[in-house]
Amino acid sequence: MEDHVYRIIEISGSSQTSIEDAIQSAVSRAGRTLRNLRWFEVLQTRGHLEDGKVQHYQVVLKIGFTIDDTNIGV
């Protein structure tokens, strides 16, 4: 059985549409430079208001990815 060892980073994403879109945006962007993404955890959710209306949603995530020789030093 393979060990489950993860590197964990913290990132934030934003969207004008929804919290879910902000999460997708952050995960998608992380996936462009990191491999083996395995899980995420939402740490914070917040937004920007203008004239009493939501203008942006922002989330802060922990993302875990399995490490291998090519991810060392990231």
N, CA, C and O atoms as a Tripos MOL2 file, in Angstrom:
@<TRIPOS>MOLECULE
protein
  296   295    74     0     0
PROTEIN
NO_CHARGES

@<TRIPOS>ATOM
      1 N           0.8390   -1.1910    0.0000 N.3       1 MET1
      2 CA          0.0000    0.0000    0.0000 C.3       1 MET1
      3 C           0.8770    1.2450    0.0000 C.2       1 MET1
      4 O           1.8730    1.3230    0.7200 O.2       1 MET1
      5 N           0.4970    2.1940   -0.8020 N.am      2 GLU2
      6 CA          1.2550    3.4380   -0.9450 C.3       2 GLU2
      7 C           0.9850    4.3670    0.2430 C.2       2 GLU2
      8 O          -0.1500    4.4700    0.7080 O.2       2 GLU2
      9 N           2.0270    5.0380    0.7280 N.am      3 ASP3
     10 CA          1.8520    6.0280    1.7930 C.3       3 ASP3
     11 C           1.0770    7.2260    1.2680 C.2       3 ASP3
     12 O           1.1980    7.5910    0.0990 O.2       3 ASP3
     13 N           0.3010    7.8170    2.1140 N.am      4 HIS4
     14 CA         -0.4350    9.0300    1.7480 C.3       4 HIS4
     15 C           0.2730   10.2170    2.3830 C.2       4 HIS4
     16 O          -0.0240   10.6010    3.5150 O.2       4 HIS4
     17 N           1.2030   10.7860    1.6470 N.am      5 VAL5
     18 CA          1.9760   11.9390    2.1040 C.3       5 VAL5
     19 C           1.6330   13.0870    1.1800 C.2       5 VAL5
     20 O           1.7150   12.9590   -0.0410 O.2       5 VAL5
     21 N           1.2500   14.2080    1.7620 N.am      6 TYR6
     22 CA          0.8070   15.3610    0.9800 C.3       6 TYR6
     23 C           1.6080   16.5980    1.3230 C.2       6 TYR6
     24 O           2.0470   16.7840    2.4580 O.2       6 TYR6
     25 N           1.7830   17.4180    0.3470 N.am      7 ARG7
     26 CA          2.2510   18.7880    0.5660 C.3       7 ARG7
     27 C           0.9980   19.6290    0.6110 C.2       7 ARG7
     28 O           0.0690   19.3740   -0.1560 O.2       7 ARG7
     29 N           0.9340   20.6230    1.4810 N.am      8 ILE8
     30 CA         -0.2550   21.4560    1.6300 C.3       8 ILE8
     31 C           0.1290   22.9120    1.4150 C.2       8 ILE8
     32 O           1.0840   23.4150    2.0060 O.2       8 ILE8
     33 N          -0.6380   23.5790    0.5520 N.am      9 ILE9
     34 CA         -0.4270   25.0000    0.3160 C.3       9 ILE9
     35 C          -1.7350   25.7330    0.5830 C.2       9 ILE9
     36 O          -2.8020   25.1220    0.6410 O.2       9 ILE9
     37 N          -1.6400   27.0290    0.7410 N.am     10 GLU10
     38 CA         -2.8170   27.8600    0.9610 C.3      10 GLU10
     39 C          -2.9090   28.8750   -0.1790 C.2      10 GLU10
     40 O          -1.9480   29.5830   -0.4780 O.2      10 GLU10
     41 N          -4.0840   28.9310   -0.8060 N.am     11 ILE11
     42 CA         -4.2990   29.8620   -1.9120 C.3      11 ILE11
     43 C          -5.6690   30.5070   -1.7600 C.2      11 ILE11
     44 O          -6.4870   30.0660   -0.9530 O.2      11 ILE11
     45 N          -5.9090   31.5490   -2.5360 N.am     12 SER12
     46 CA         -7.2420   32.1550   -2.5450 C.3      12 SER12
     47 C          -7.6980   32.3240   -3.9880 C.2      12 SER12
     48 O          -6.8930   32.4930   -4.9030 O.2      12 SER12
     49 N          -9.0060   32.2740   -4.1600 N.am     13 GLY13
     50 CA         -9.5950   32.4690   -5.4710 C.3      13 GLY13
     51 C         -10.7910   33.3990   -5.3470 C.2      13 GLY13
     52 O         -11.3800   33.5200   -4.2730 O.2      13 GLY13
     53 N         -11.1470   34.0510   -6.4370 N.am     14 SER14
     54 CA        -12.2860   34.9580   -6.3930 C.3      14 SER14
     55 C         -13.1220   34.8070   -7.6550 C.2      14 SER14
     56 O         -12.6670   34.2970   -8.6790 O.2      14 SER14
     57 N         -14.3580   35.2680   -7.5440 N.am     15 SER15
     58 CA        -15.2910   35.1950   -8.6540 C.3      15 SER15
     59 C         -16.3790   36.2390   -8.4640 C.2      15 SER15
     60 O         -16.7430   36.5690   -7.3360 O.2      15 SER15
     61 N         -16.8890   36.7490   -9.5570 N.am     16 GLN16
     62 CA        -18.0460   37.6410   -9.4970 C.3      16 GLN16
     63 C         -19.3440   36.8500   -9.5030 C.2      16 GLN16
     64 O         -20.4170   37.4120   -9.2840 O.2      16 GLN16
     65 N         -19.2510   35.5420   -9.7540 N.am     17 THR17
     66 CA        -20.4360   34.7080   -9.9350 C.3      17 THR17
     67 C         -20.8920   33.9960   -8.6680 C.2      17 THR17
     68 O         -22.0510   34.1200   -8.2710 O.2      17 THR17
     69 N         -19.9710   33.2350   -8.0140 N.am     18 SER18
     70 CA        -20.3810   32.4160   -6.8720 C.3      18 SER18
     71 C         -19.1730   31.9340   -6.0760 C.2      18 SER18
     72 O         -18.0300   32.0390   -6.5210 O.2      18 SER18
     73 N         -19.4520   31.4080   -4.9000 N.am     19 ILE19
     74 CA        -18.4090   30.7890   -4.0800 C.3      19 ILE19
     75 C         -17.8470   29.5690   -4.7990 C.2      19 ILE19
     76 O         -16.6340   29.3580   -4.8280 O.2      19 ILE19
     77 N         -18.7460   28.7630   -5.3830 N.am     20 GLU20
     78 CA        -18.3010   27.5720   -6.0970 C.3      20 GLU20
     79 C         -17.3730   27.9290   -7.2560 C.2      20 GLU20
     80 O         -16.3840   27.2360   -7.4960 O.2      20 GLU20
     81 N         -17.6840   28.9950   -7.9640 N.am     21 ASP21
     82 CA        -16.8370   29.4370   -9.0700 C.3      21 ASP21
     83 C         -15.4830   29.9260   -8.5550 C.2      21 ASP21
     84 O         -14.4610   29.7200   -9.2090 O.2      21 ASP21
     85 N         -15.4700   30.5660   -7.3980 N.am     22 ALA22
     86 CA        -14.2040   31.0130   -6.7980 C.3      22 ALA22
     87 C         -13.3380   29.8080   -6.4420 C.2      22 ALA22
     88 O         -12.1220   29.8410   -6.6260 O.2      22 ALA22
     89 N         -13.9610   28.7400   -5.9300 N.am     23 ILE23
     90 CA        -13.2190   27.5130   -5.6170 C.3      23 ILE23
     91 C         -12.6630   26.9090   -6.8980 C.2      23 ILE23
     92 O         -11.4820   26.5640   -6.9560 O.2      23 ILE23
     93 N         -13.4980   26.7780   -7.9250 N.am     24 GLN24
     94 CA        -13.0570   26.2100   -9.1950 C.3      24 GLN24
     95 C         -11.9060   27.0180   -9.8030 C.2      24 GLN24
     96 O         -10.9550   26.4560  -10.3470 O.2      24 GLN24
     97 N         -12.0100   28.3280   -9.7010 N.am     25 SER25
     98 CA        -10.9680   29.2060  -10.2300 C.3      25 SER25
     99 C          -9.6310   28.9480   -9.5270 C.2      25 SER25
    100 O          -8.5950   28.8290  -10.1810 O.2      25 SER25
    101 N          -9.6600   28.8630   -8.2150 N.am     26 ALA26
    102 CA         -8.4330   28.6350   -7.4450 C.3      26 ALA26
    103 C          -7.8350   27.2640   -7.7480 C.2      26 ALA26
    104 O          -6.6290   27.1430   -7.9640 O.2      26 ALA26
    105 N          -8.6750   26.2340   -7.7640 N.am     27 VAL27
    106 CA         -8.1920   24.8780   -8.0210 C.3      27 VAL27
    107 C          -7.6530   24.7600   -9.4510 C.2      27 VAL27
    108 O          -6.6100   24.1470   -9.6780 O.2      27 VAL27
    109 N          -8.3590   25.3400  -10.3970 N.am     28 SER28
    110 CA         -7.9180   25.2940  -11.7920 C.3      28 SER28
    111 C          -6.5610   25.9660  -11.9640 C.2      28 SER28
    112 O          -5.6800   25.4430  -12.6460 O.2      28 SER28
    113 N          -6.4020   27.1250  -11.3430 N.am     29 ARG29
    114 CA         -5.1220   27.8540  -11.4540 C.3      29 ARG29
    115 C          -4.0020   27.0670  -10.8000 C.2      29 ARG29
    116 O          -2.9050   26.9890  -11.3530 O.2      29 ARG29
    117 N          -4.2480   26.4850   -9.6430 N.am     30 ALA30
    118 CA         -3.2230   25.6750   -8.9720 C.3      30 ALA30
    119 C          -2.8360   24.4830   -9.8410 C.2      30 ALA30
    120 O          -1.6700   24.0940   -9.8880 O.2      30 ALA30
    121 N          -3.8190   23.9080  -10.5240 N.am     31 GLY31
    122 CA         -3.5670   22.7500  -11.3690 C.3      31 GLY31
    123 C          -2.7070   23.0340  -12.5800 C.2      31 GLY31
    124 O          -2.1830   22.1060  -13.1960 O.2      31 GLY31
    125 N          -2.5490   24.3100  -12.9350 N.am     32 ARG32
    126 CA         -1.6840   24.6430  -14.0720 C.3      32 ARG32
    127 C          -0.2070   24.5340  -13.7300 C.2      32 ARG32
    128 O           0.6240   24.3450  -14.6180 O.2      32 ARG32
    129 N           0.1300   24.6510  -12.4360 N.am     33 THR33
    130 CA          1.5420   24.6020  -12.0530 C.3      33 THR33
    131 C           1.8600   23.4620  -11.0880 C.2      33 THR33
    132 O           3.0310   23.1610  -10.8600 O.2      33 THR33
    133 N           0.8470   22.8280  -10.5250 N.am     34 LEU34
    134 CA          1.0630   21.7170   -9.5960 C.3      34 LEU34
    135 C           0.4080   20.4610  -10.1490 C.2      34 LEU34
    136 O          -0.6090   20.5270  -10.8390 O.2      34 LEU34
    137 N           1.0070   19.3160   -9.8380 N.am     35 ARG35
    138 CA          0.4250   18.0470  -10.2660 C.3      35 ARG35
    139 C          -0.0710   17.2810   -9.0540 C.2      35 ARG35
    140 O           0.2700   17.6010   -7.9150 O.2      35 ARG35
    141 N          -0.8690   16.2810   -9.3110 N.am     36 ASN36
    142 CA         -1.3310   15.3520   -8.2790 C.3      36 ASN36
    143 C          -2.1820   16.0170   -7.2020 C.2      36 ASN36
    144 O          -2.1160   15.6310   -6.0350 O.2      36 ASN36
    145 N          -2.9840   17.0160   -7.5840 N.am     37 LEU37
    146 CA         -3.8960   17.6250   -6.6210 C.3      37 LEU37
    147 C          -4.8700   16.5610   -6.1460 C.2      37 LEU37
    148 O          -5.4030   15.8070   -6.9600 O.2      37 LEU37
    149 N          -5.1140   16.4870   -4.8330 N.am     38 ARG38
    150 CA         -5.9500   15.4350   -4.2750 C.3      38 ARG38
    151 C          -7.1570   15.9430   -3.4870 C.2      38 ARG38
    152 O          -8.2170   15.3180   -3.5270 O.2      38 ARG38
    153 N          -7.0220   17.0510   -2.7790 N.am     39 TRP39
    154 CA         -8.1370   17.5130   -1.9520 C.3      39 TRP39
    155 C          -8.0060   19.0100   -1.6850 C.2      39 TRP39
    156 O          -6.9480   19.6080   -1.8810 O.2      39 TRP39
    157 N          -9.1090   19.5930   -1.2320 N.am     40 PHE40
    158 CA         -9.0810   20.9910   -0.7950 C.3      40 PHE40
    159 C          -9.9690   21.1430    0.4290 C.2      40 PHE40
    160 O         -10.8650   20.3370    0.6790 O.2      40 PHE40
    161 N          -9.6950   22.1940    1.1800 N.am     41 GLU41
    162 CA        -10.4860   22.5430    2.3500 C.3      41 GLU41
    163 C         -10.7140   24.0480    2.3150 C.2      41 GLU41
    164 O          -9.7590   24.8110    2.1700 O.2      41 GLU41
    165 N         -11.9470   24.4800    2.4440 N.am     42 VAL42
    166 CA        -12.2510   25.9130    2.4650 C.3      42 VAL42
    167 C         -11.9980   26.4230    3.8810 C.2      42 VAL42
    168 O         -12.6210   25.9630    4.8370 O.2      42 VAL42
    169 N         -11.0820   27.3730    4.0020 N.am     43 LEU43
    170 CA        -10.7370   27.9470    5.3040 C.3      43 LEU43
    171 C         -11.5420   29.2010    5.6020 C.2      43 LEU43
    172 O         -11.9760   29.4220    6.7330 O.2      43 LEU43
    173 N         -11.7350   30.0180    4.5770 N.am     44 GLN44
    174 CA        -12.4330   31.2940    4.7550 C.3      44 GLN44
    175 C         -13.3110   31.5690    3.5360 C.2      44 GLN44
    176 O         -12.9810   31.1990    2.4090 O.2      44 GLN44
    177 N         -14.4140   32.2150    3.7920 N.am     45 THR45
    178 CA        -15.2820   32.6840    2.7230 C.3      45 THR45
    179 C         -15.6190   34.1310    3.0310 C.2      45 THR45
    180 O         -16.0180   34.4570    4.1490 O.2      45 THR45
    181 N         -15.4610   34.9870    2.0530 N.am     46 ARG46
    182 CA        -15.7940   36.4000    2.2490 C.3      46 ARG46
    183 C         -16.1670   37.0110    0.9140 C.2      46 ARG46
    184 O         -16.0810   36.3520   -0.1220 O.2      46 ARG46
    185 N         -16.5740   38.2450    0.9350 N.am     47 GLY47
    186 CA        -16.9640   38.8960   -0.3010 C.3      47 GLY47
    187 C         -16.8130   40.3970   -0.2200 C.2      47 GLY47
    188 O         -16.5200   40.9690    0.8300 O.2      47 GLY47
    189 N         -17.0220   41.0070   -1.3550 N.am     48 HIS48
    190 CA        -16.9270   42.4590   -1.4970 C.3      48 HIS48
    191 C         -18.3230   42.9810   -1.8270 C.2      48 HIS48
    192 O         -18.9920   42.4660   -2.7230 O.2      48 HIS48
    193 N         -18.7500   43.9940   -1.1070 N.am     49 LEU49
    194 CA        -20.0660   44.5950   -1.3200 C.3      49 LEU49
    195 C         -19.9350   45.9840   -1.9130 C.2      49 LEU49
    196 O         -19.0200   46.7390   -1.5820 O.2      49 LEU49
    197 N         -20.8600   46.3020   -2.7870 N.am     50 GLU50
    198 CA        -20.9550   47.6450   -3.3460 C.3      50 GLU50
    199 C         -22.4320   47.9970   -3.4530 C.2      50 GLU50
    200 O         -23.2100   47.2520   -4.0500 O.2      50 GLU50
    201 N         -22.8160   49.1190   -2.8810 N.am     51 ASP51
    202 CA        -24.2170   49.5550   -2.8950 C.3      51 ASP51
    203 C         -25.1600   48.4680   -2.4010 C.2      51 ASP51
    204 O         -26.2540   48.2900   -2.9370 O.2      51 ASP51
    205 N         -24.7250   47.7420   -1.3750 N.am     52 GLY52
    206 CA        -25.5600   46.7120   -0.7810 C.3      52 GLY52
    207 C         -25.6820   45.4310   -1.5850 C.2      52 GLY52
    208 O         -26.5110   44.5800   -1.2620 O.2      52 GLY52
    209 N         -24.8800   45.2780   -2.6170 N.am     53 LYS53
    210 CA        -24.9310   44.0720   -3.4510 C.3      53 LYS53
    211 C         -23.5670   43.3970   -3.4820 C.2      53 LYS53
    212 O         -22.5270   44.0520   -3.4120 O.2      53 LYS53
    213 N         -23.5970   42.0740   -3.5880 N.am     54 VAL54
    214 CA        -22.3580   41.3030   -3.6680 C.3      54 VAL54
    215 C         -21.7150   41.5380   -5.0310 C.2      54 VAL54
    216 O         -22.3490   41.3550   -6.0700 O.2      54 VAL54
    217 N         -20.4540   41.9460   -5.0110 N.am     55 GLN55
    218 CA        -19.7030   42.1740   -6.2480 C.3      55 GLN55
    219 C         -18.6850   41.0760   -6.5190 C.2      55 GLN55
    220 O         -18.4420   40.7290   -7.6750 O.2      55 GLN55
    221 N         -18.0860   40.5260   -5.4660 N.am     56 HIS56
    222 CA        -17.0920   39.4590   -5.5990 C.3      56 HIS56
    223 C         -17.2250   38.5060   -4.4200 C.2      56 HIS56
    224 O         -17.5370   38.9040   -3.2980 O.2      56 HIS56
    225 N         -16.9780   37.2400   -4.7140 N.am     57 TYR57
    226 CA        -16.8430   36.2160   -3.6800 C.3      57 TYR57
    227 C         -15.3750   35.8380   -3.6260 C.2      57 TYR57
    228 O         -14.7120   35.7610   -4.6600 O.2      57 TYR57
    229 N         -14.8620   35.6020   -2.4230 N.am     58 GLN58
    230 CA        -13.4800   35.1770   -2.2860 C.3      58 GLN58
    231 C         -13.4180   34.0250   -1.2960 C.2      58 GLN58
    232 O         -14.0810   34.0430   -0.2590 O.2      58 GLN58
    233 N         -12.6150   33.0270   -1.6270 N.am     59 VAL59
    234 CA        -12.3900   31.8890   -0.7410 C.3      59 VAL59
    235 C         -10.8960   31.6940   -0.5250 C.2      59 VAL59
    236 O         -10.0910   31.9410   -1.4230 O.2      59 VAL59
    237 N         -10.5400   31.2570    0.6550 N.am     60 VAL60
    238 CA         -9.1700   30.8580    0.9540 C.3      60 VAL60
    239 C          -9.2170   29.3510    1.1590 C.2      60 VAL60
    240 O         -10.0200   28.8390    1.9380 O.2      60 VAL60
    241 N          -8.3410   28.6520    0.4450 N.am     61 LEU61
    242 CA         -8.3350   27.1900    0.4580 C.3      61 LEU61
    243 C          -6.9870   26.6500    0.9000 C.2      61 LEU61
    244 O          -5.9470   27.2680    0.6750 O.2      61 LEU61
    245 N          -7.0230   25.4900    1.5320 N.am     62 LYS62
    246 CA         -5.8510   24.6360    1.6410 C.3      62 LYS62
    247 C          -6.0130   23.6110    0.5330 C.2      62 LYS62
    248 O          -7.0940   23.0520    0.3500 O.2      62 LYS62
    249 N          -4.9480   23.3670   -0.2030 N.am     63 ILE63
    250 CA         -4.9610   22.3430   -1.2380 C.3      63 ILE63
    251 C          -3.8480   21.3470   -0.9220 C.2      63 ILE63
    252 O          -2.7080   21.7290   -0.6560 O.2      63 ILE63
    253 N          -4.2020   20.0750   -0.9560 N.am     64 GLY64
    254 CA         -3.2300   19.0190   -0.7330 C.3      64 GLY64
    255 C          -2.9190   18.2950   -2.0230 C.2      64 GLY64
    256 O          -3.8170   18.0050   -2.8140 O.2      64 GLY64
    257 N          -1.6510   18.0040   -2.2340 N.am     65 PHE65
    258 CA         -1.2490   17.2270   -3.3980 C.3      65 PHE65
    259 C          -0.1740   16.2430   -2.9930 C.2      65 PHE65
    260 O           0.6440   16.5230   -2.1170 O.2      65 PHE65
    261 N          -0.1830   15.0870   -3.6400 N.am     66 THR66
    262 CA          0.8170   14.0850   -3.3240 C.3      66 THR66
    263 C           2.1570   14.5490   -3.8780 C.2      66 THR66
    264 O           2.2400   15.1460   -4.9510 O.2      66 THR66
    265 N           3.1870   14.2570   -3.1220 N.am     67 ILE67
    266 CA          4.5090   14.6990   -3.5300 C.3      67 ILE67
    267 C           5.2390   13.5720   -4.2600 C.2      67 ILE67
    268 O           5.0650   12.3910   -3.9610 O.2      67 ILE67
    269 N           6.0400   13.9680   -5.2030 N.am     68 ASP68
    270 CA          6.9270   13.0440   -5.8880 C.3      68 ASP68
    271 C           8.2310   13.7860   -6.1600 C.2      68 ASP68
    272 O           8.3840   14.9390   -5.7570 O.2      68 ASP68
    273 N           9.1390   13.1550   -6.8180 N.am     69 ASP69
    274 CA         10.4600   13.7590   -7.0400 C.3      69 ASP69
    275 C          10.4020   15.0800   -7.7890 C.2      69 ASP69
    276 O          11.2450   15.9500   -7.5680 O.2      69 ASP69
    277 N           9.4140   15.2480   -8.6780 N.am     70 THR70
    278 CA          9.3460   16.4890   -9.4450 C.3      70 THR70
    279 C           8.7260   17.6310   -8.6620 C.2      70 THR70
    280 O           8.8620   18.7840   -9.0690 O.2      70 THR70
    281 N           8.0350   17.3520   -7.5310 N.am     71 ASN71
    282 CA          7.4200   18.3940   -6.7190 C.3      71 ASN71
    283 C           8.3110   18.8520   -5.5720 C.2      71 ASN71
    284 O           7.9620   19.8030   -4.8730 O.2      71 ASN71
    285 N           9.4320   18.2130   -5.3640 N.am     72 ILE72
    286 CA         10.3200   18.5920   -4.2620 C.3      72 ILE72
    287 C          10.8750   19.9820   -4.5350 C.2      72 ILE72
    288 O          11.3290   20.2850   -5.6390 O.2      72 ILE72
    289 N          10.8280   20.8190   -3.5020 N.am     73 GLY73
    290 CA         11.3400   22.1790   -3.6220 C.3      73 GLY73
    291 C          10.2970   23.1860   -4.0660 C.2      73 GLY73
    292 O          10.6160   24.3600   -4.2530 O.2      73 GLY73
    293 N           9.0500   22.7510   -4.2390 N.am     74 VAL74
    294 CA          7.9750   23.6730   -4.6320 C.3      74 VAL74
    295 C           7.6360   24.5480   -3.4680 C.2      74 VAL74
    296 O           6.7550   25.4020   -3.5740 O.2      74 VAL74
@<TRIPOS>BOND
     1     1     2 1
     2     2     3 1
     3     3     4 2
     4     3     5 am
     5     5     6 1
     6     6     7 1
     7     7     8 2
     8     7     9 am
     9     9    10 1
    10    10    11 1
    11    11    12 2
    12    11    13 am
    13    13    14 1
    14    14    15 1
    15    15    16 2
    16    15    17 am
    17    17    18 1
    18    18    19 1
    19    19    20 2
    20    19    21 am
    21    21    22 1
    22    22    23 1
    23    23    24 2
    24    23    25 am
    25    25    26 1
    26    26    27 1
    27    27    28 2
    28    27    29 am
    29    29    30 1
    30    30    31 1
    31    31    32 2
    32    31    33 am
    33    33    34 1
    34    34    35 1
    35    35    36 2
    36    35    37 am
    37    37    38 1
    38    38    39 1
    39    39    40 2
    40    39    41 am
    41    41    42 1
    42    42    43 1
    43    43    44 2
    44    43    45 am
    45    45    46 1
    46    46    47 1
    47    47    48 2
    48    47    49 am
    49    49    50 1
    50    50    51 1
    51    51    52 2
    52    51    53 am
    53    53    54 1
    54    54    55 1
    55    55    56 2
    56    55    57 am
    57    57    58 1
    58    58    59 1
    59    59    60 2
    60    59    61 am
    61    61    62 1
    62    62    63 1
    63    63    64 2
    64    63    65 am
    65    65    66 1
    66    66    67 1
    67    67    68 2
    68    67    69 am
    69    69    70 1
    70    70    71 1
    71    71    72 2
    72    71    73 am
    73    73    74 1
    74    74    75 1
    75    75    76 2
    76    75    77 am
    77    77    78 1
    78    78    79 1
    79    79    80 2
    80    79    81 am
    81    81    82 1
    82    82    83 1
    83    83    84 2
    84    83    85 am
    85    85    86 1
    86    86    87 1
    87    87    88 2
    88    87    89 am
    89    89    90 1
    90    90    91 1
    91    91    92 2
    92    91    93 am
    93    93    94 1
    94    94    95 1
    95    95    96 2
    96    95    97 am
    97    97    98 1
    98    98    99 1
    99    99   100 2
   100    99   101 am
   101   101   102 1
   102   102   103 1
   103   103   104 2
   104   103   105 am
   105   105   106 1
   106   106   107 1
   107   107   108 2
   108   107   109 am
   109   109   110 1
   110   110   111 1
   111   111   112 2
   112   111   113 am
   113   113   114 1
   114   114   115 1
   115   115   116 2
   116   115   117 am
   117   117   118 1
   118   118   119 1
   119   119   120 2
   120   119   121 am
   121   121   122 1
   122   122   123 1
   123   123   124 2
   124   123   125 am
   125   125   126 1
   126   126   127 1
   127   127   128 2
   128   127   129 am
   129   129   130 1
   130   130   131 1
   131   131   132 2
   132   131   133 am
   133   133   134 1
   134   134   135 1
   135   135   136 2
   136   135   137 am
   137   137   138 1
   138   138   139 1
   139   139   140 2
   140   139   141 am
   141   141   142 1
   142   142   143 1
   143   143   144 2
   144   143   145 am
   145   145   146 1
   146   146   147 1
   147   147   148 2
   148   147   149 am
   149   149   150 1
   150   150   151 1
   151   151   152 2
   152   151   153 am
   153   153   154 1
   154   154   155 1
   155   155   156 2
   156   155   157 am
   157   157   158 1
   158   158   159 1
   159   159   160 2
   160   159   161 am
   161   161   162 1
   162   162   163 1
   163   163   164 2
   164   163   165 am
   165   165   166 1
   166   166   167 1
   167   167   168 2
   168   167   169 am
   169   169   170 1
   170   170   171 1
   171   171   172 2
   172   171   173 am
   173   173   174 1
   174   174   175 1
   175   175   176 2
   176   175   177 am
   177   177   178 1
   178   178   179 1
   179   179   180 2
   180   179   181 am
   181   181   182 1
   182   182   183 1
   183   183   184 2
   184   183   185 am
   185   185   186 1
   186   186   187 1
   187   187   188 2
   188   187   189 am
   189   189   190 1
   190   190   191 1
   191   191   192 2
   192   191   193 am
   193   193   194 1
   194   194   195 1
   195   195   196 2
   196   195   197 am
   197   197   198 1
   198   198   199 1
   199   199   200 2
   200   199   201 am
   201   201   202 1
   202   202   203 1
   203   203   204 2
   204   203   205 am
   205   205   206 1
   206   206   207 1
   207   207   208 2
   208   207   209 am
   209   209   210 1
   210   210   211 1
   211   211   212 2
   212   211   213 am
   213   213   214 1
   214   214   215 1
   215   215   216 2
   216   215   217 am
   217   217   218 1
   218   218   219 1
   219   219   220 2
   220   219   221 am
   221   221   222 1
   222   222   223 1
   223   223   224 2
   224   223   225 am
   225   225   226 1
   226   226   227 1
   227   227   228 2
   228   227   229 am
   229   229   230 1
   230   230   231 1
   231   231   232 2
   232   231   233 am
   233   233   234 1
   234   234   235 1
   235   235   236 2
   236   235   237 am
   237   237   238 1
   238   238   239 1
   239   239   240 2
   240   239   241 am
   241   241   242 1
   242   242   243 1
   243   243   244 2
   244   243   245 am
   245   245   246 1
   246   246   247 1
   247   247   248 2
   248   247   249 am
   249   249   250 1
   250   250   251 1
   251   251   252 2
   252   251   253 am
   253   253   254 1
   254   254   255 1
   255   255   256 2
   256   255   257 am
   257   257   258 1
   258   258   259 1
   259   259   260 2
   260   259   261 am
   261   261   262 1
   262   262   263 1
   263   263   264 2
   264   263   265 am
   265   265   266 1
   266   266   267 1
   267   267   268 2
   268   267   269 am
   269   269   270 1
   270   270   271 1
   271   271   272 2
   272   271   273 am
   273   273   274 1
   274   274   275 1
   275   275   276 2
   276   275   277 am
   277   277   278 1
   278   278   279 1
   279   279   280 2
   280   279   281 am
   281   281   282 1
   282   282   283 1
   283   283   284 2
   284   283   285 am
   285   285   286 1
   286   286   287 1
   287   287   288 2
   288   287   289 am
   289   289   290 1
   290   290   291 1
   291   291   292 2
   292   291   293 am
   293   293   294 1
   294   294   295 1
   295   295   296 2
@<TRIPOS>SUBSTRUCTURE
     1 MET1         2 RESIDUE 1 A MET
     2 GLU2         6 RESIDUE 1 A GLU
     3 ASP3        10 RESIDUE 1 A ASP
     4 HIS4        14 RESIDUE 1 A HIS
     5 VAL5        18 RESIDUE 1 A VAL
     6 TYR6        22 RESIDUE 1 A TYR
     7 ARG7        26 RESIDUE 1 A ARG
     8 ILE8        30 RESIDUE 1 A ILE
     9 ILE9        34 RESIDUE 1 A ILE
    10 GLU10       38 RESIDUE 1 A GLU
    11 ILE11       42 RESIDUE 1 A ILE
    12 SER12       46 RESIDUE 1 A SER
    13 GLY13       50 RESIDUE 1 A GLY
    14 SER14       54 RESIDUE 1 A SER
    15 SER15       58 RESIDUE 1 A SER
    16 GLN16       62 RESIDUE 1 A GLN
    17 THR17       66 RESIDUE 1 A THR
    18 SER18       70 RESIDUE 1 A SER
    19 ILE19       74 RESIDUE 1 A ILE
    20 GLU20       78 RESIDUE 1 A GLU
    21 ASP21       82 RESIDUE 1 A ASP
    22 ALA22       86 RESIDUE 1 A ALA
    23 ILE23       90 RESIDUE 1 A ILE
    24 GLN24       94 RESIDUE 1 A GLN
    25 SER25       98 RESIDUE 1 A SER
    26 ALA26      102 RESIDUE 1 A ALA
    27 VAL27      106 RESIDUE 1 A VAL
    28 SER28      110 RESIDUE 1 A SER
    29 ARG29      114 RESIDUE 1 A ARG
    30 ALA30      118 RESIDUE 1 A ALA
    31 GLY31      122 RESIDUE 1 A GLY
    32 ARG32      126 RESIDUE 1 A ARG
    33 THR33      130 RESIDUE 1 A THR
    34 LEU34      134 RESIDUE 1 A LEU
    35 ARG35      138 RESIDUE 1 A ARG
    36 ASN36      142 RESIDUE 1 A ASN
    37 LEU37      146 RESIDUE 1 A LEU
    38 ARG38      150 RESIDUE 1 A ARG
    39 TRP39      154 RESIDUE 1 A TRP
    40 PHE40      158 RESIDUE 1 A PHE
    41 GLU41      162 RESIDUE 1 A GLU
    42 VAL42      166 RESIDUE 1 A VAL
    43 LEU43      170 RESIDUE 1 A LEU
    44 GLN44      174 RESIDUE 1 A GLN
    45 THR45      178 RESIDUE 1 A THR
    46 ARG46      182 RESIDUE 1 A ARG
    47 GLY47      186 RESIDUE 1 A GLY
    48 HIS48      190 RESIDUE 1 A HIS
    49 LEU49      194 RESIDUE 1 A LEU
    50 GLU50      198 RESIDUE 1 A GLU
    51 ASP51      202 RESIDUE 1 A ASP
    52 GLY52      206 RESIDUE 1 A GLY
    53 LYS53      210 RESIDUE 1 A LYS
    54 VAL54      214 RESIDUE 1 A VAL
    55 GLN55      218 RESIDUE 1 A GLN
    56 HIS56      222 RESIDUE 1 A HIS
    57 TYR57      226 RESIDUE 1 A TYR
    58 GLN58      230 RESIDUE 1 A GLN
    59 VAL59      234 RESIDUE 1 A VAL
    60 VAL60      238 RESIDUE 1 A VAL
    61 LEU61      242 RESIDUE 1 A LEU
    62 LYS62      246 RESIDUE 1 A LYS
    63 ILE63      250 RESIDUE 1 A ILE
    64 GLY64      254 RESIDUE 1 A GLY
    65 PHE65      258 RESIDUE 1 A PHE
    66 THR66      262 RESIDUE 1 A THR
    67 ILE67      266 RESIDUE 1 A ILE
    68 ASP68      270 RESIDUE 1 A ASP
    69 ASP69      274 RESIDUE 1 A ASP
    70 THR70      278 RESIDUE 1 A THR
    71 ASN71      282 RESIDUE 1 A ASN
    72 ILE72      286 RESIDUE 1 A ILE
    73 GLY73      290 RESIDUE 1 A GLY
    74 VAL74      294 RESIDUE 1 A VAL
